[in-house]
């Protein structure tokens, strides 16, 4: 396997990971900003007040987007496994 091919496979894996994690990270970031502003306004500086809503948001996104995430990962794995004969022939 050439370095170029290994780099392309690594790039595809990173892009797939970013696509699958972006919705959860985006929602958790928005929730953290909103609750951070609420904590600053009310001057309540308890760590659980900031952590609990982010945890709930992560579970909510995981529950709502579970099928989409599994389909995206299955498509990536299918493409990767389909490319194995081509990779072997390039060696």
PDB file with one MODEL, atoms N, CA, C and O in Angstrom:
MODEL        1
ATOM      1  N   UNK A   1       0.851  -1.172   0.000  1.00  0.00           N
ATOM      2  CA  UNK A   1       0.000   0.000   0.000  1.00  0.00           C
ATOM      3  C   UNK A   1       0.892   1.228   0.000  1.00  0.00           C
ATOM      4  O   UNK A   1       1.823   1.347   0.796  1.00  0.00           O
ATOM      5  N   UNK A   2       0.583   2.134  -0.911  1.00  0.00           N
ATOM      6  CA  UNK A   2       1.391   3.340  -1.020  1.00  0.00           C
ATOM      7  C   UNK A   2       0.995   4.353   0.055  1.00  0.00           C
ATOM      8  O   UNK A   2      -0.068   4.265   0.670  1.00  0.00           O
ATOM      9  N   UNK A   3       1.873   5.294   0.249  1.00  0.00           N
ATOM     10  CA  UNK A   3       1.598   6.347   1.230  1.00  0.00           C
ATOM     11  C   UNK A   3       0.410   7.199   0.790  1.00  0.00           C
ATOM     12  O   UNK A   3      -0.371   7.653   1.627  1.00  0.00           O
ATOM     13  N   UNK A   4       0.271   7.415  -0.503  1.00  0.00           N
ATOM     14  CA  UNK A   4      -0.858   8.202  -1.019  1.00  0.00           C
ATOM     15  C   UNK A   4      -2.184   7.496  -0.735  1.00  0.00           C
ATOM     16  O   UNK A   4      -3.150   8.131  -0.312  1.00  0.00           O
ATOM     17  N   UNK A   5      -2.229   6.199  -0.967  1.00  0.00           N
ATOM     18  CA  UNK A   5      -3.441   5.425  -0.728  1.00  0.00           C
ATOM     19  C   UNK A   5      -3.791   5.398   0.763  1.00  0.00           C
ATOM     20  O   UNK A   5      -4.953   5.551   1.138  1.00  0.00           O
ATOM     21  N   UNK A   6      -2.782   5.202   1.599  1.00  0.00           N
ATOM     22  CA  UNK A   6      -3.012   5.209   3.041  1.00  0.00           C
ATOM     23  C   UNK A   6      -3.524   6.570   3.496  1.00  0.00           C
ATOM     24  O   UNK A   6      -4.413   6.653   4.344  1.00  0.00           O
ATOM     25  N   UNK A   7      -2.969   7.622   2.938  1.00  0.00           N
ATOM     26  CA  UNK A   7      -3.438   8.970   3.270  1.00  0.00           C
ATOM     27  C   UNK A   7      -4.871   9.195   2.837  1.00  0.00           C
ATOM     28  O   UNK A   7      -5.644   9.823   3.560  1.00  0.00           O
ATOM     29  N   UNK A   8      -5.241   8.689   1.661  1.00  0.00           N
ATOM     30  CA  UNK A   8      -6.616   8.836   1.184  1.00  0.00           C
ATOM     31  C   UNK A   8      -7.598   8.072   2.063  1.00  0.00           C
ATOM     32  O   UNK A   8      -8.685   8.567   2.361  1.00  0.00           O
ATOM     33  N   UNK A   9      -7.218   6.871   2.478  1.00  0.00           N
ATOM     34  CA  UNK A   9      -8.085   6.099   3.372  1.00  0.00           C
ATOM     35  C   UNK A   9      -8.239   6.783   4.725  1.00  0.00           C
ATOM     36  O   UNK A   9      -9.332   6.819   5.291  1.00  0.00           O
ATOM     37  N   UNK A  10      -7.141   7.322   5.237  1.00  0.00           N
ATOM     38  CA  UNK A  10      -7.194   8.042   6.513  1.00  0.00           C
ATOM     39  C   UNK A  10      -8.064   9.290   6.398  1.00  0.00           C
ATOM     40  O   UNK A  10      -8.834   9.601   7.307  1.00  0.00           O
ATOM     41  N   UNK A  11      -7.942   9.995   5.292  1.00  0.00           N
ATOM     42  CA  UNK A  11      -8.755  11.198   5.066  1.00  0.00           C
ATOM     43  C   UNK A  11     -10.236  10.834   5.000  1.00  0.00           C
ATOM     44  O   UNK A  11     -11.068  11.533   5.578  1.00  0.00           O
ATOM     45  N   UNK A  12     -10.569   9.760   4.311  1.00  0.00           N
ATOM     46  CA  UNK A  12     -11.964   9.327   4.222  1.00  0.00           C
ATOM     47  C   UNK A  12     -12.508   8.946   5.595  1.00  0.00           C
ATOM     48  O   UNK A  12     -13.661   9.244   5.907  1.00  0.00           O
ATOM     49  N   UNK A  13     -11.690   8.290   6.417  1.00  0.00           N
ATOM     50  CA  UNK A  13     -12.120   7.918   7.763  1.00  0.00           C
ATOM     51  C   UNK A  13     -12.352   9.153   8.631  1.00  0.00           C
ATOM     52  O   UNK A  13     -13.319   9.202   9.391  1.00  0.00           O
ATOM     53  N   UNK A  14     -11.476  10.146   8.523  1.00  0.00           N
ATOM     54  CA  UNK A  14     -11.659  11.379   9.299  1.00  0.00           C
ATOM     55  C   UNK A  14     -12.910  12.129   8.872  1.00  0.00           C
ATOM     56  O   UNK A  14     -13.647  12.639   9.716  1.00  0.00           O
ATOM     57  N   UNK A  15     -13.153  12.199   7.576  1.00  0.00           N
ATOM     58  CA  UNK A  15     -14.347  12.891   7.085  1.00  0.00           C
ATOM     59  C   UNK A  15     -15.606  12.174   7.564  1.00  0.00           C
ATOM     60  O   UNK A  15     -16.572  12.826   7.960  1.00  0.00           O
ATOM     61  N   UNK A  16     -15.606  10.849   7.534  1.00  0.00           N
ATOM     62  CA  UNK A  16     -16.758  10.089   8.022  1.00  0.00           C
ATOM     63  C   UNK A  16     -16.973  10.340   9.516  1.00  0.00           C
ATOM     64  O   UNK A  16     -18.109  10.509   9.961  1.00  0.00           O
ATOM     65  N   UNK A  17     -15.895  10.365  10.282  1.00  0.00           N
ATOM     66  CA  UNK A  17     -16.010  10.618  11.722  1.00  0.00           C
ATOM     67  C   UNK A  17     -16.539  12.016  11.998  1.00  0.00           C
ATOM     68  O   UNK A  17     -17.360  12.201  12.896  1.00  0.00           O
ATOM     69  N   UNK A  18     -16.081  12.997  11.241  1.00  0.00           N
ATOM     70  CA  UNK A  18     -16.569  14.365  11.421  1.00  0.00           C
ATOM     71  C   UNK A  18     -18.037  14.486  11.048  1.00  0.00           C
ATOM     72  O   UNK A  18     -18.801  15.164  11.736  1.00  0.00           O
ATOM     73  N   UNK A  19     -18.439  13.829   9.957  1.00  0.00           N
ATOM     74  CA  UNK A  19     -19.840  13.885   9.542  1.00  0.00           C
ATOM     75  C   UNK A  19     -20.754  13.261  10.589  1.00  0.00           C
ATOM     76  O   UNK A  19     -21.860  13.749  10.817  1.00  0.00           O
ATOM     77  N   UNK A  20     -20.299  12.184  11.224  1.00  0.00           N
ATOM     78  CA  UNK A  20     -21.134  11.497  12.200  1.00  0.00           C
ATOM     79  C   UNK A  20     -21.181  12.245  13.539  1.00  0.00           C
ATOM     80  O   UNK A  20     -22.189  12.184  14.244  1.00  0.00           O
ATOM     81  N   UNK A  21     -20.116  12.940  13.890  1.00  0.00           N
ATOM     82  CA  UNK A  21     -20.075  13.604  15.196  1.00  0.00           C
ATOM     83  C   UNK A  21     -20.505  15.069  15.155  1.00  0.00           C
ATOM     84  O   UNK A  21     -20.780  15.654  16.202  1.00  0.00           O
ATOM     85  N   UNK A  22     -20.568  15.660  13.990  1.00  0.00           N
ATOM     86  CA  UNK A  22     -20.874  17.094  13.883  1.00  0.00           C
ATOM     87  C   UNK A  22     -22.236  17.483  14.474  1.00  0.00           C
ATOM     88  O   UNK A  22     -22.299  18.490  15.179  1.00  0.00           O
ATOM     89  N   UNK A  23     -23.323  16.749  14.230  1.00  0.00           N
ATOM     90  CA  UNK A  23     -24.601  17.164  14.822  1.00  0.00           C
ATOM     91  C   UNK A  23     -24.573  17.183  16.349  1.00  0.00           C
ATOM     92  O   UNK A  23     -25.069  18.128  16.962  1.00  0.00           O
ATOM     93  N   UNK A  24     -24.006  16.160  16.963  1.00  0.00           N
ATOM     94  CA  UNK A  24     -23.957  16.119  18.427  1.00  0.00           C
ATOM     95  C   UNK A  24     -23.071  17.230  18.977  1.00  0.00           C
ATOM     96  O   UNK A  24     -23.441  17.905  19.938  1.00  0.00           O
ATOM     97  N   UNK A  25     -21.907  17.420  18.371  1.00  0.00           N
ATOM     98  CA  UNK A  25     -21.007  18.467  18.857  1.00  0.00           C
ATOM     99  C   UNK A  25     -21.606  19.855  18.652  1.00  0.00           C
ATOM    100  O   UNK A  25     -21.452  20.737  19.498  1.00  0.00           O
ATOM    101  N   UNK A  26     -22.284  20.043  17.535  1.00  0.00           N
ATOM    102  CA  UNK A  26     -22.911  21.343  17.274  1.00  0.00           C
ATOM    103  C   UNK A  26     -23.999  21.662  18.280  1.00  0.00           C
ATOM    104  O   UNK A  26     -24.041  22.767  18.822  1.00  0.00           O
ATOM    105  N   UNK A  27     -24.887  20.698  18.538  1.00  0.00           N
ATOM    106  CA  UNK A  27     -25.957  20.940  19.505  1.00  0.00           C
ATOM    107  C   UNK A  27     -25.401  21.130  20.910  1.00  0.00           C
ATOM    108  O   UNK A  27     -25.870  21.994  21.652  1.00  0.00           O
ATOM    109  N   UNK A  28     -24.408  20.331  21.279  1.00  0.00           N
ATOM    110  CA  UNK A  28     -23.822  20.485  22.611  1.00  0.00           C
ATOM    111  C   UNK A  28     -23.138  21.841  22.762  1.00  0.00           C
ATOM    112  O   UNK A  28     -23.157  22.422  23.847  1.00  0.00           O
ATOM    113  N   UNK A  29     -22.537  22.349  21.693  1.00  0.00           N
ATOM    114  CA  UNK A  29     -21.914  23.666  21.747  1.00  0.00           C
ATOM    115  C   UNK A  29     -22.962  24.760  21.944  1.00  0.00           C
ATOM    116  O   UNK A  29     -22.772  25.676  22.745  1.00  0.00           O
ATOM    117  N   UNK A  30     -24.059  24.659  21.212  1.00  0.00           N
ATOM    118  CA  UNK A  30     -25.136  25.649  21.359  1.00  0.00           C
ATOM    119  C   UNK A  30     -25.706  25.601  22.771  1.00  0.00           C
ATOM    120  O   UNK A  30     -25.926  26.642  23.390  1.00  0.00           O
ATOM    121  N   UNK A  31     -25.946  24.401  23.280  1.00  0.00           N
ATOM    122  CA  UNK A  31     -26.479  24.259  24.644  1.00  0.00           C
ATOM    123  C   UNK A  31     -25.489  24.824  25.665  1.00  0.00           C
ATOM    124  O   UNK A  31     -25.899  25.482  26.621  1.00  0.00           O
ATOM    125  N   UNK A  32     -24.212  24.576  25.475  1.00  0.00           N
ATOM    126  CA  UNK A  32     -23.205  25.093  26.409  1.00  0.00           C
ATOM    127  C   UNK A  32     -23.168  26.621  26.396  1.00  0.00           C
ATOM    128  O   UNK A  32     -23.024  27.247  27.446  1.00  0.00           O
ATOM    129  N   UNK A  33     -23.296  27.218  25.219  1.00  0.00           N
ATOM    130  CA  UNK A  33     -23.288  28.681  25.134  1.00  0.00           C
ATOM    131  C   UNK A  33     -24.520  29.266  25.818  1.00  0.00           C
ATOM    132  O   UNK A  33     -24.420  30.234  26.572  1.00  0.00           O
ATOM    133  N   UNK A  34     -25.688  28.668  25.548  1.00  0.00           N
ATOM    134  CA  UNK A  34     -26.924  29.176  26.154  1.00  0.00           C
ATOM    135  C   UNK A  34     -26.880  29.056  27.671  1.00  0.00           C
ATOM    136  O   UNK A  34     -27.203  30.009  28.380  1.00  0.00           O
ATOM    137  N   UNK A  35     -26.484  27.897  28.168  1.00  0.00           N
ATOM    138  CA  UNK A  35     -26.447  27.738  29.615  1.00  0.00           C
ATOM    139  C   UNK A  35     -25.296  28.515  30.250  1.00  0.00           C
ATOM    140  O   UNK A  35     -25.393  28.908  31.412  1.00  0.00           O
ATOM    141  N   UNK A  36     -24.224  28.740  29.519  1.00  0.00           N
ATOM    142  CA  UNK A  36     -23.156  29.601  30.021  1.00  0.00           C
ATOM    143  C   UNK A  36     -23.630  31.039  30.189  1.00  0.00           C
ATOM    144  O   UNK A  36     -23.293  31.704  31.168  1.00  0.00           O
ATOM    145  N   UNK A  37     -24.418  31.514  29.221  1.00  0.00           N
ATOM    146  CA  UNK A  37     -24.970  32.874  29.332  1.00  0.00           C
ATOM    147  C   UNK A  37     -25.977  32.950  30.483  1.00  0.00           C
ATOM    148  O   UNK A  37     -26.015  33.944  31.209  1.00  0.00           O
ATOM    149  N   UNK A  38     -26.793  31.901  30.651  1.00  0.00           N
ATOM    150  CA  UNK A  38     -27.738  31.891  31.774  1.00  0.00           C
ATOM    151  C   UNK A  38     -27.011  31.859  33.114  1.00  0.00           C
ATOM    152  O   UNK A  38     -27.427  32.521  34.065  1.00  0.00           O
ATOM    153  N   UNK A  39     -25.928  31.093  33.191  1.00  0.00           N
ATOM    154  CA  UNK A  39     -25.158  31.057  34.436  1.00  0.00           C
ATOM    155  C   UNK A  39     -24.510  32.407  34.710  1.00  0.00           C
ATOM    156  O   UNK A  39     -24.445  32.839  35.860  1.00  0.00           O
ATOM    157  N   UNK A  40     -24.035  33.069  33.679  1.00  0.00           N
ATOM    158  CA  UNK A  40     -23.415  34.382  33.879  1.00  0.00           C
ATOM    159  C   UNK A  40     -24.456  35.407  34.318  1.00  0.00           C
ATOM    160  O   UNK A  40     -24.181  36.273  35.149  1.00  0.00           O
ATOM    161  N   UNK A  41     -25.652  35.296  33.750  1.00  0.00           N
ATOM    162  CA  UNK A  41     -26.701  36.250  34.105  1.00  0.00           C
ATOM    163  C   UNK A  41     -27.219  36.025  35.520  1.00  0.00           C
ATOM    164  O   UNK A  41     -27.514  36.987  36.230  1.00  0.00           O
ATOM    165  N   UNK A  42     -27.332  34.779  35.932  1.00  0.00           N
ATOM    166  CA  UNK A  42     -27.872  34.489  37.260  1.00  0.00           C
ATOM    167  C   UNK A  42     -26.789  34.316  38.317  1.00  0.00           C
ATOM    168  O   UNK A  42     -27.099  34.219  39.504  1.00  0.00           O
ATOM    169  N   UNK A  43     -25.550  34.277  37.914  1.00  0.00           N
ATOM    170  CA  UNK A  43     -24.394  34.108  38.802  1.00  0.00           C
ATOM    171  C   UNK A  43     -24.439  32.797  39.589  1.00  0.00           C
ATOM    172  O   UNK A  43     -23.970  32.723  40.725  1.00  0.00           O
ATOM    173  N   UNK A  44     -25.008  31.772  38.965  1.00  0.00           N
ATOM    174  CA  UNK A  44     -24.985  30.422  39.540  1.00  0.00           C
ATOM    175  C   UNK A  44     -23.818  29.700  38.886  1.00  0.00           C
ATOM    176  O   UNK A  44     -23.834  29.477  37.676  1.00  0.00           O
ATOM    177  N   UNK A  45     -22.813  29.333  39.659  1.00  0.00           N
ATOM    178  CA  UNK A  45     -21.602  28.737  39.107  1.00  0.00           C
ATOM    179  C   UNK A  45     -21.452  27.281  39.541  1.00  0.00           C
ATOM    180  O   UNK A  45     -20.399  26.880  40.036  1.00  0.00           O
ATOM    181  N   UNK A  46     -22.503  26.497  39.353  1.00  0.00           N
ATOM    182  CA  UNK A  46     -22.463  25.077  39.705  1.00  0.00           C
ATOM    183  C   UNK A  46     -22.142  24.284  38.441  1.00  0.00           C
ATOM    184  O   UNK A  46     -22.741  24.525  37.392  1.00  0.00           O
ATOM    185  N   UNK A  47     -21.205  23.345  38.527  1.00  0.00           N
ATOM    186  CA  UNK A  47     -20.778  22.581  37.352  1.00  0.00           C
ATOM    187  C   UNK A  47     -21.877  21.677  36.822  1.00  0.00           C
ATOM    188  O   UNK A  47     -21.969  21.460  35.614  1.00  0.00           O
ATOM    189  N   UNK A  48     -22.706  21.151  37.700  1.00  0.00           N
ATOM    190  CA  UNK A  48     -23.765  20.247  37.242  1.00  0.00           C
ATOM    191  C   UNK A  48     -24.828  20.980  36.432  1.00  0.00           C
ATOM    192  O   UNK A  48     -25.499  20.371  35.599  1.00  0.00           O
ATOM    193  N   UNK A  49     -24.986  22.272  36.665  1.00  0.00           N
ATOM    194  CA  UNK A  49     -25.957  23.057  35.897  1.00  0.00           C
ATOM    195  C   UNK A  49     -25.524  23.133  34.439  1.00  0.00           C
ATOM    196  O   UNK A  49     -26.377  23.145  33.552  1.00  0.00           O
ATOM    197  N   UNK A  50     -24.242  23.184  34.170  1.00  0.00           N
ATOM    198  CA  UNK A  50     -23.752  23.234  32.789  1.00  0.00           C
ATOM    199  C   UNK A  50     -23.625  21.845  32.181  1.00  0.00           C
ATOM    200  O   UNK A  50     -23.805  21.687  30.974  1.00  0.00           O
ATOM    201  N   UNK A  51     -23.320  20.841  32.987  1.00  0.00           N
ATOM    202  CA  UNK A  51     -23.066  19.504  32.459  1.00  0.00           C
ATOM    203  C   UNK A  51     -24.354  18.763  32.099  1.00  0.00           C
ATOM    204  O   UNK A  51     -24.411  18.107  31.058  1.00  0.00           O
ATOM    205  N   UNK A  52     -25.358  18.851  32.915  1.00  0.00           N
ATOM    206  CA  UNK A  52     -26.587  18.081  32.722  1.00  0.00           C
ATOM    207  C   UNK A  52     -27.289  18.395  31.407  1.00  0.00           C
ATOM    208  O   UNK A  52     -27.667  17.457  30.706  1.00  0.00           O
ATOM    209  N   UNK A  53     -27.488  19.657  31.030  1.00  0.00           N
ATOM    210  CA  UNK A  53     -28.143  19.925  29.747  1.00  0.00           C
ATOM    211  C   UNK A  53     -27.338  19.432  28.543  1.00  0.00           C
ATOM    212  O   UNK A  53     -27.919  18.997  27.548  1.00  0.00           O
ATOM    213  N   UNK A  54     -26.006  19.496  28.625  1.00  0.00           N
ATOM    214  CA  UNK A  54     -25.181  18.975  27.526  1.00  0.00           C
ATOM    215  C   UNK A  54     -25.322  17.460  27.418  1.00  0.00           C
ATOM    216  O   UNK A  54     -25.370  16.919  26.313  1.00  0.00           O
ATOM    217  N   UNK A  55     -25.386  16.786  28.535  1.00  0.00           N
ATOM    218  CA  UNK A  55     -25.566  15.335  28.537  1.00  0.00           C
ATOM    219  C   UNK A  55     -26.927  14.970  27.942  1.00  0.00           C
ATOM    220  O   UNK A  55     -27.025  14.045  27.136  1.00  0.00           O
ATOM    221  N   UNK A  56     -27.961  15.687  28.333  1.00  0.00           N
ATOM    222  CA  UNK A  56     -29.297  15.448  27.783  1.00  0.00           C
ATOM    223  C   UNK A  56     -29.311  15.717  26.282  1.00  0.00           C
ATOM    224  O   UNK A  56     -29.919  14.958  25.527  1.00  0.00           O
ATOM    225  N   UNK A  57     -28.649  16.787  25.839  1.00  0.00           N
ATOM    226  CA  UNK A  57     -28.582  17.097  24.407  1.00  0.00           C
ATOM    227  C   UNK A  57     -27.854  16.008  23.642  1.00  0.00           C
ATOM    228  O   UNK A  57     -28.270  15.652  22.539  1.00  0.00           O
ATOM    229  N   UNK A  58     -26.780  15.470  24.198  1.00  0.00           N
ATOM    230  CA  UNK A  58     -26.034  14.398  23.529  1.00  0.00           C
ATOM    231  C   UNK A  58     -26.891  13.147  23.397  1.00  0.00           C
ATOM    232  O   UNK A  58     -26.891  12.515  22.340  1.00  0.00           O
ATOM    233  N   UNK A  59     -27.617  12.777  24.439  1.00  0.00           N
ATOM    234  CA  UNK A  59     -28.499  11.609  24.367  1.00  0.00           C
ATOM    235  C   UNK A  59     -29.642  11.843  23.382  1.00  0.00           C
ATOM    236  O   UNK A  59     -30.035  10.932  22.652  1.00  0.00           O
ATOM    237  N   UNK A  60     -30.168  13.055  23.363  1.00  0.00           N
ATOM    238  CA  UNK A  60     -31.256  13.376  22.443  1.00  0.00           C
ATOM    239  C   UNK A  60     -30.800  13.264  20.991  1.00  0.00           C
ATOM    240  O   UNK A  60     -31.498  12.679  20.163  1.00  0.00           O
ATOM    241  N   UNK A  61     -29.636  13.822  20.683  1.00  0.00           N
ATOM    242  CA  UNK A  61     -29.106  13.734  19.314  1.00  0.00           C
ATOM    243  C   UNK A  61     -28.796  12.290  18.957  1.00  0.00           C
ATOM    244  O   UNK A  61     -29.079  11.858  17.840  1.00  0.00           O
ATOM    245  N   UNK A  62     -28.224  11.542  19.878  1.00  0.00           N
ATOM    246  CA  UNK A  62     -27.907  10.136  19.606  1.00  0.00           C
ATOM    247  C   UNK A  62     -29.177   9.343  19.333  1.00  0.00           C
ATOM    248  O   UNK A  62     -29.186   8.472  18.463  1.00  0.00           O
ATOM    249  N   UNK A  63     -30.236   9.628  20.055  1.00  0.00           N
ATOM    250  CA  UNK A  63     -31.492   8.914  19.872  1.00  0.00           C
ATOM    251  C   UNK A  63     -32.164   9.294  18.555  1.00  0.00           C
ATOM    252  O   UNK A  63     -32.638   8.424  17.824  1.00  0.00           O
ATOM    253  N   UNK A  64     -32.204  10.582  18.255  1.00  0.00           N
ATOM    254  CA  UNK A  64     -32.890  11.055  17.053  1.00  0.00           C
ATOM    255  C   UNK A  64     -32.132  10.670  15.788  1.00  0.00           C
ATOM    256  O   UNK A  64     -32.753  10.298  14.792  1.00  0.00           O
ATOM    257  N   UNK A  65     -30.808  10.752  15.805  1.00  0.00           N
ATOM    258  CA  UNK A  65     -30.013  10.518  14.604  1.00  0.00           C
ATOM    259  C   UNK A  65     -29.340   9.148  14.567  1.00  0.00           C
ATOM    260  O   UNK A  65     -28.389   8.952  13.811  1.00  0.00           O
ATOM    261  N   UNK A  66     -29.813   8.213  15.360  1.00  0.00           N
ATOM    262  CA  UNK A  66     -29.170   6.900  15.408  1.00  0.00           C
ATOM    263  C   UNK A  66     -29.210   6.195  14.054  1.00  0.00           C
ATOM    264  O   UNK A  66     -28.196   5.656  13.611  1.00  0.00           O
ATOM    265  N   UNK A  67     -30.344   6.193  13.405  1.00  0.00           N
ATOM    266  CA  UNK A  67     -30.461   5.504  12.113  1.00  0.00           C
ATOM    267  C   UNK A  67     -29.573   6.161  11.063  1.00  0.00           C
ATOM    268  O   UNK A  67     -28.917   5.467  10.287  1.00  0.00           O
ATOM    269  N   UNK A  68     -29.545   7.490  11.030  1.00  0.00           N
ATOM    270  CA  UNK A  68     -28.702   8.208  10.063  1.00  0.00           C
ATOM    271  C   UNK A  68     -27.223   7.902  10.309  1.00  0.00           C
ATOM    272  O   UNK A  68     -26.466   7.689   9.362  1.00  0.00           O
ATOM    273  N   UNK A  69     -26.821   7.882  11.560  1.00  0.00           N
ATOM    274  CA  UNK A  69     -25.427   7.602  11.899  1.00  0.00           C
ATOM    275  C   UNK A  69     -25.033   6.187  11.502  1.00  0.00           C
ATOM    276  O   UNK A  69     -23.969   5.978  10.919  1.00  0.00           O
ATOM    277  N   UNK A  70     -25.872   5.227  11.811  1.00  0.00           N
ATOM    278  CA  UNK A  70     -25.571   3.839  11.457  1.00  0.00           C
ATOM    279  C   UNK A  70     -25.509   3.677   9.940  1.00  0.00           C
ATOM    280  O   UNK A  70     -24.621   2.994   9.428  1.00  0.00           O
ATOM    281  N   UNK A  71     -26.438   4.295   9.218  1.00  0.00           N
ATOM    282  CA  UNK A  71     -26.407   4.219   7.758  1.00  0.00           C
ATOM    283  C   UNK A  71     -25.140   4.845   7.188  1.00  0.00           C
ATOM    284  O   UNK A  71     -24.541   4.294   6.263  1.00  0.00           O
ATOM    285  N   UNK A  72     -24.728   5.981   7.724  1.00  0.00           N
ATOM    286  CA  UNK A  72     -23.506   6.629   7.255  1.00  0.00           C
ATOM    287  C   UNK A  72     -22.266   5.793   7.520  1.00  0.00           C
ATOM    288  O   UNK A  72     -21.396   5.675   6.657  1.00  0.00           O
ATOM    289  N   UNK A  73     -22.183   5.214   8.704  1.00  0.00           N
ATOM    290  CA  UNK A  73     -21.038   4.357   9.019  1.00  0.00           C
ATOM    291  C   UNK A  73     -21.061   3.079   8.194  1.00  0.00           C
ATOM    292  O   UNK A  73     -20.010   2.613   7.754  1.00  0.00           O
ATOM    293  N   UNK A  74     -22.242   2.504   7.977  1.00  0.00           N
ATOM    294  CA  UNK A  74     -22.343   1.298   7.152  1.00  0.00           C
ATOM    295  C   UNK A  74     -21.918   1.584   5.713  1.00  0.00           C
ATOM    296  O   UNK A  74     -21.267   0.752   5.082  1.00  0.00           O
ATOM    297  N   UNK A  75     -22.281   2.746   5.198  1.00  0.00           N
ATOM    298  CA  UNK A  75     -21.877   3.123   3.840  1.00  0.00           C
ATOM    299  C   UNK A  75     -20.355   3.276   3.745  1.00  0.00           C
ATOM    300  O   UNK A  75     -19.746   2.846   2.766  1.00  0.00           O
ATOM    301  N   UNK A  76     -19.747   3.888   4.761  1.00  0.00           N
ATOM    302  CA  UNK A  76     -18.290   4.036   4.775  1.00  0.00           C
ATOM    303  C   UNK A  76     -17.606   2.669   4.814  1.00  0.00           C
ATOM    304  O   UNK A  76     -16.655   2.423   4.072  1.00  0.00           O
ATOM    305  N   UNK A  77     -18.096   1.780   5.685  1.00  0.00           N
ATOM    306  CA  UNK A  77     -17.496   0.453   5.793  1.00  0.00           C
ATOM    307  C   UNK A  77     -17.688  -0.327   4.493  1.00  0.00           C
ATOM    308  O   UNK A  77     -16.773  -1.021   4.049  1.00  0.00           O
ATOM    309  N   UNK A  78     -18.872  -0.220   3.876  1.00  0.00           N
ATOM    310  CA  UNK A  78     -19.119  -0.918   2.622  1.00  0.00           C
ATOM    311  C   UNK A  78     -18.157  -0.450   1.534  1.00  0.00           C
ATOM    312  O   UNK A  78     -17.581  -1.263   0.811  1.00  0.00           O
ATOM    313  N   UNK A  79     -17.986   0.875   1.423  1.00  0.00           N
ATOM    314  CA  UNK A  79     -17.053   1.413   0.422  1.00  0.00           C
ATOM    315  C   UNK A  79     -15.622   0.955   0.707  1.00  0.00           C
ATOM    316  O   UNK A  79     -14.874   0.628  -0.215  1.00  0.00           O
ATOM    317  N   UNK A  80     -15.253   0.935   1.967  1.00  0.00           N
ATOM    318  CA  UNK A  80     -13.902   0.515   2.336  1.00  0.00           C
ATOM    319  C   UNK A  80     -13.684  -0.964   2.012  1.00  0.00           C
ATOM    320  O   UNK A  80     -12.646  -1.339   1.466  1.00  0.00           O
ATOM    321  N   UNK A  81     -14.657  -1.789   2.349  1.00  0.00           N
ATOM    322  CA  UNK A  81     -14.525  -3.221   2.061  1.00  0.00           C
ATOM    323  C   UNK A  81     -14.570  -3.498   0.559  1.00  0.00           C
ATOM    324  O   UNK A  81     -13.881  -4.399   0.080  1.00  0.00           O
ATOM    325  N   UNK A  82     -15.365  -2.743  -0.185  1.00  0.00           N
ATOM    326  CA  UNK A  82     -15.404  -2.909  -1.642  1.00  0.00           C
ATOM    327  C   UNK A  82     -14.080  -2.512  -2.289  1.00  0.00           C
ATOM    328  O   UNK A  82     -13.755  -2.997  -3.372  1.00  0.00           O
ATOM    329  N   UNK A  83     -13.317  -1.643  -1.645  1.00  0.00           N
ATOM    330  CA  UNK A  83     -12.053  -1.175  -2.209  1.00  0.00           C
ATOM    331  C   UNK A  83     -10.889  -2.131  -1.944  1.00  0.00           C
ATOM    332  O   UNK A  83      -9.810  -1.955  -2.509  1.00  0.00           O
ATOM    333  N   UNK A  84     -11.092  -3.136  -1.097  1.00  0.00           N
ATOM    334  CA  UNK A  84      -9.994  -4.047  -0.748  1.00  0.00           C
ATOM    335  C   UNK A  84      -9.400  -4.743  -1.974  1.00  0.00           C
ATOM    336  O   UNK A  84      -8.176  -4.764  -2.106  1.00  0.00           O
ATOM    337  N   UNK A  85     -10.202  -5.312  -2.875  1.00  0.00           N
ATOM    338  CA  UNK A  85      -9.582  -5.951  -4.055  1.00  0.00           C
ATOM    339  C   UNK A  85      -8.753  -4.972  -4.881  1.00  0.00           C
ATOM    340  O   UNK A  85      -7.689  -5.334  -5.383  1.00  0.00           O
ATOM    341  N   UNK A  86      -9.222  -3.758  -5.025  1.00  0.00           N
ATOM    342  CA  UNK A  86      -8.456  -2.754  -5.775  1.00  0.00           C
ATOM    343  C   UNK A  86      -7.156  -2.433  -5.060  1.00  0.00           C
ATOM    344  O   UNK A  86      -6.113  -2.294  -5.701  1.00  0.00           O
ATOM    345  N   UNK A  87      -7.205  -2.315  -3.755  1.00  0.00           N
ATOM    346  CA  UNK A  87      -5.998  -2.019  -2.965  1.00  0.00           C
ATOM    347  C   UNK A  87      -4.985  -3.140  -3.112  1.00  0.00           C
ATOM    348  O   UNK A  87      -3.791  -2.886  -3.270  1.00  0.00           O
ATOM    349  N   UNK A  88      -5.458  -4.383  -3.062  1.00  0.00           N
ATOM    350  CA  UNK A  88      -4.563  -5.535  -3.194  1.00  0.00           C
ATOM    351  C   UNK A  88      -3.928  -5.551  -4.589  1.00  0.00           C
ATOM    352  O   UNK A  88      -2.745  -5.855  -4.736  1.00  0.00           O
ATOM    353  N   UNK A  89      -4.725  -5.222  -5.607  1.00  0.00           N
ATOM    354  CA  UNK A  89      -4.178  -5.237  -6.974  1.00  0.00           C
ATOM    355  C   UNK A  89      -3.151  -4.127  -7.200  1.00  0.00           C
ATOM    356  O   UNK A  89      -2.312  -4.242  -8.094  1.00  0.00           O
ATOM    357  N   UNK A  90      -3.202  -3.058  -6.407  1.00  0.00           N
ATOM    358  CA  UNK A  90      -2.253  -1.955  -6.534  1.00  0.00           C
ATOM    359  C   UNK A  90      -0.920  -2.264  -5.864  1.00  0.00           C
ATOM    360  O   UNK A  90       0.077  -1.591  -6.126  1.00  0.00           O
ATOM    361  N   UNK A  91      -0.897  -3.273  -5.005  1.00  0.00           N
ATOM    362  CA  UNK A  91       0.328  -3.602  -4.270  1.00  0.00           C
ATOM    363  C   UNK A  91       1.334  -4.314  -5.129  1.00  0.00           C
ATOM    364  O   UNK A  91       2.417  -4.658  -4.656  1.00  0.00           O
TER     365      UNK A  91
ENDMDL
END
